[in-house]
């Protein structure tokens, strides 16, 4: 069984935040793989069950707020007895150009609060799918950037990155991180120059 985790913060107030791109990615996966059912509440989160490549999959959006994501993720892992190499976490990456993606299995969390929480509760050898949201350029603007909403111009690259991530998911599931990254990046749309908020 596969566990597909999107990280973000619950509620309409945060729905379009850059920090919620993980939620957006998992929403897109559920939309594009028609076997998935409606979202329901379980494991302190929202889950949708379906199949990807013939394998049963659970999509999970923790509703614990980002900093406590590990509580929700660990409940799902324990309940279904899912090994770390079948857990895929989608999240925002500040130090990656907006619209780009990188994948790795295991390793550190680079100070990402959602990953830090997961690492505190779960084995660390899970897959990390880093979705670039870009850096605002100044440290003082980081918090506002991460917790700020995507702008209209961001839809140019978001509308490519999210579908490509969902469509090419089979590559990661089969352990081909390079194949996944290559396919998604073939469609990469460079972000437009940022204007100060």
C-alpha positions in Angstrom: 0.0 0.0 0.0 1.1 3.5 -0.8 0.8 6.6 1.4 0.7 9.9 -0.4 1.0 12.8 2.0 0.5 16.4 1.1 1.7 19.0 3.7 -0.2 22.2 4.4 -2.4 24.0 6.9 -6.1 23.3 7.1 -8.9 25.8 6.5 -9.9 28.3 3.9 -7.6 31.0 5.3 -4.6 29.0 4.2 -5.9 27.3 1.1 -4.0 29.3 -1.5 -0.8 29.8 0.6 2.5 28.8 -1.0 3.0 26.6 2.2 0.0 24.5 1.0 1.4 23.4 -2.3 1.7 19.9 -0.8 -2.1 19.8 -0.3 -2.6 21.1 -3.8 -0.3 18.3 -5.3 -2.2 15.6 -3.5 -5.6 17.1 -4.5 -4.4 17.0 -8.1 -3.3 13.3 -7.8 -6.8 12.4 -6.5 -8.4 14.4 -9.3 -6.3 12.7 -12.0 -6.6 9.1 -10.8 -10.3 8.4 -11.1 -10.2 5.4 -8.7 -9.9 7.7 -5.7 -13.1 8.2 -3.6 -14.4 11.2 -1.6 -12.3 12.7 1.1 -13.2 11.6 4.6 -11.9 12.3 8.1 -9.4 9.8 9.6 -6.0 9.9 11.3 -6.4 13.5 12.3 -6.5 14.3 8.6 -8.5 14.0 5.4 -8.0 10.8 3.4 -9.0 9.5 0.0 -8.5 5.9 -1.0 -7.8 4.7 -4.5 -5.3 2.9 -6.7 -2.2 3.9 -8.6 -0.6 1.5 -11.0 -2.7 -1.3 -9.6 -1.5 -0.7 -6.0 -3.8 0.5 -3.3 -3.1 4.1 -2.3 -4.1 6.4 0.5 -3.9 10.1 0.0 -3.6 12.0 3.2 -3.8 15.7 4.1 -3.0 16.2 7.8 -5.4 18.6 9.5 -3.1 19.1 12.5 -1.4 22.2 11.1 2.0 21.9 9.4 4.1 21.8 12.6 2.3 18.7 13.9 2.0 16.8 10.6 3.8 13.8 12.1 1.0 12.9 14.4 -1.4 12.4 11.5 1.2 10.6 9.3 2.3 8.3 12.0 -1.3 7.2 12.8 -1.8 6.2 9.1 1.6 4.4 8.9 0.9 2.4 12.1 -2.7 1.5 11.1 -1.8 0.2 7.6 1.7 -1.0 8.6 3.2 0.9 5.6 7.0 0.7 5.2 8.9 4.0 4.8 9.7 3.3 1.1 6.0 3.3 0.3 5.5 6.8 1.9 5.7 9.8 -0.4 5.6 13.3 1.1 4.8 16.4 -1.1 5.8 19.8 0.3 6.9 23.3 -0.4 10.6 24.0 -1.0 11.7 27.6 -0.5 15.2 27.1 -1.8 14.1 25.7 -5.1 13.1 27.8 -8.1 9.3 28.1 -8.4 7.9 25.4 -10.7 10.9 23.0 -10.3 10.8 19.7 -8.5 13.4 17.5 -6.8 13.0 14.0 -5.3 15.0 12.1 -2.7 14.5 9.2 -0.3 15.6 9.7 3.3 18.1 12.4 4.3 17.6 15.5 6.4 14.6 17.8 6.5 16.5 21.1 6.0 14.5 22.8 8.8 11.1 22.3 7.2 8.7 22.2 10.1 6.3 19.6 8.5 9.2 17.2 7.8 10.7 17.8 11.2 7.4 16.7 12.8 7.2 13.6 10.6 10.8 12.7 11.4 10.0 12.9 15.2 7.3 10.2 14.8 8.3 8.1 11.8 11.2 6.3 10.2 13.1 8.8 8.1 13.6 6.6 5.0 10.5 8.0 3.2 10.3 9.7 -0.2 10.4 13.5 -0.2 9.0 15.4 -3.2 10.2 19.0 -3.0 8.0 21.4 -5.0 9.7 24.7 -5.6 8.0 27.9 -4.5 11.1 30.2 -4.9 12.8 32.4 -2.4 11.8 36.1 -2.1 15.4 37.1 -2.0 15.5 38.7 1.5 15.4 36.7 4.8 13.0 39.3 6.3 10.4 38.4 3.6 10.5 34.6 3.9 7.7 34.2 6.4 5.3 36.5 4.4 6.3 34.7 1.2 5.7 31.2 2.5 2.5 32.0 4.2 1.3 34.3 1.5 -1.0 33.4 -1.3 0.1 32.4 -4.8 -0.3 35.3 -7.2 -2.2 35.2 -10.5 1.1 35.0 -12.4 2.1 31.9 -10.4 -0.8 30.0 -12.1 1.4 29.9 -15.3 3.8 27.4 -13.6 1.5 25.9 -11.0 -0.9 24.8 -13.8 1.9 22.8 -15.3 3.8 21.6 -12.2 0.8 20.1 -10.4 -0.6 18.1 -13.3 2.8 16.9 -14.4 3.6 15.8 -10.8 0.3 13.8 -10.6 0.6 12.3 -14.1 4.2 11.1 -13.7 3.8 9.7 -10.2 4.3 6.1 -11.4 8.0 6.8 -11.9 8.6 7.6 -8.2 6.4 4.7 -7.1 8.6 2.4 -9.2 11.7 3.9 -7.6 12.8 6.0 -10.6 13.2 9.4 -9.1 15.4 10.6 -12.0 12.7 9.5 -14.5 10.0 11.4 -12.6 12.1 14.6 -12.3 13.1 14.5 -16.0 9.5 14.1 -17.2 8.2 16.9 -14.9 11.0 19.2 -15.8 10.5 18.7 -19.6 7.3 20.8 -19.1 8.9 23.4 -16.7 7.6 26.9 -17.1 9.9 29.6 -15.7 8.2 31.9 -13.2 7.8 35.5 -14.1 10.0 38.0 -12.2 8.6 38.6 -8.8 7.2 41.9 -7.8 7.5 43.0 -4.2 4.3 42.4 -2.2 
